[in-house]
Amino acid sequence: MKAWITLPLMALALAGCAGKTAYRDSCATQLDAAWKELDLAKAEGFAGTVSYSKALSLLTGAKTQQQFEGFEGCTRKAEKARFYIRESRAGR
């Protein structure tokens, strides 16, 4: 393959890899914090609230996205889940 074709293809591949992993740490951190907060909310007796159920559903989706390297979506879902956990603990 010619160098003028190979170099752009390599750059494109590396950019794709960098974009895919940009949210990897954030996803892991947000998921870890959210699961801990969810456990705390459950221990405090908020497991029956609608917000708790929404948070659990979002965390399940976030974990699935993490497994398929959808790190940006994972981060968004985990952050949203943490919002619902706070709502649950506030009794909403």
Contacts in CASP RR format, 6 or more apart in sequence:
PFRMAT RR
TARGET T0000
AUTHOR 0000-0000-0000
METHOD contacts of the structure
MODEL  1
MKAWITLPLMALALAGCAGKTAYRDSCATQLDAAWKELDLAKAEGFAGTV
SYSKALSLLTGAKTQQQFEGFEGCTRKAEKARFYIRESRAGR
20 69 0 8 1.000
20 70 0 8 1.000
20 71 0 8 1.000
21 69 0 8 1.000
21 71 0 8 1.000
22 71 0 8 1.000
22 72 0 8 1.000
23 70 0 8 1.000
23 71 0 8 1.000
23 72 0 8 1.000
23 73 0 8 1.000
23 74 0 8 1.000
23 75 0 8 1.000
24 71 0 8 1.000
26 71 0 8 1.000
26 75 0 8 1.000
27 62 0 8 1.000
27 65 0 8 1.000
27 66 0 8 1.000
27 70 0 8 1.000
27 71 0 8 1.000
27 72 0 8 1.000
27 73 0 8 1.000
27 74 0 8 1.000
27 75 0 8 1.000
27 78 0 8 1.000
28 66 0 8 1.000
30 62 0 8 1.000
30 74 0 8 1.000
30 75 0 8 1.000
30 78 0 8 1.000
30 79 0 8 1.000
30 82 0 8 1.000
31 59 0 8 1.000
31 62 0 8 1.000
31 63 0 8 1.000
31 66 0 8 1.000
31 74 0 8 1.000
31 78 0 8 1.000
33 78 0 8 1.000
33 82 0 8 1.000
34 55 0 8 1.000
34 59 0 8 1.000
34 62 0 8 1.000
34 78 0 8 1.000
34 81 0 8 1.000
34 82 0 8 1.000
34 85 0 8 1.000
35 59 0 8 1.000
37 82 0 8 1.000
37 85 0 8 1.000
37 86 0 8 1.000
38 52 0 8 1.000
38 55 0 8 1.000
38 56 0 8 1.000
38 59 0 8 1.000
38 81 0 8 1.000
38 85 0 8 1.000
40 89 0 8 1.000
41 47 0 8 1.000
41 52 0 8 1.000
41 55 0 8 1.000
41 85 0 8 1.000
41 88 0 8 1.000
41 89 0 8 1.000
42 52 0 8 1.000
44 89 0 8 1.000
46 52 0 8 1.000
46 88 0 8 1.000
46 89 0 8 1.000
46 91 0 8 1.000
49 87 0 8 1.000
49 88 0 8 1.000
49 91 0 8 1.000
49 92 0 8 1.000
51 84 0 8 1.000
51 85 0 8 1.000
51 87 0 8 1.000
51 88 0 8 1.000
51 91 0 8 1.000
51 92 0 8 1.000
52 84 0 8 1.000
52 85 0 8 1.000
52 88 0 8 1.000
54 81 0 8 1.000
54 84 0 8 1.000
55 81 0 8 1.000
55 82 0 8 1.000
55 84 0 8 1.000
55 85 0 8 1.000
55 88 0 8 1.000
56 81 0 8 1.000
58 77 0 8 1.000
58 78 0 8 1.000
58 80 0 8 1.000
58 81 0 8 1.000
58 84 0 8 1.000
59 77 0 8 1.000
59 78 0 8 1.000
59 81 0 8 1.000
61 74 0 8 1.000
61 77 0 8 1.000
62 73 0 8 1.000
62 74 0 8 1.000
62 75 0 8 1.000
62 77 0 8 1.000
62 78 0 8 1.000
62 81 0 8 1.000
63 74 0 8 1.000
65 71 0 8 1.000
65 73 0 8 1.000
65 74 0 8 1.000
65 77 0 8 1.000
66 74 0 8 1.000
END
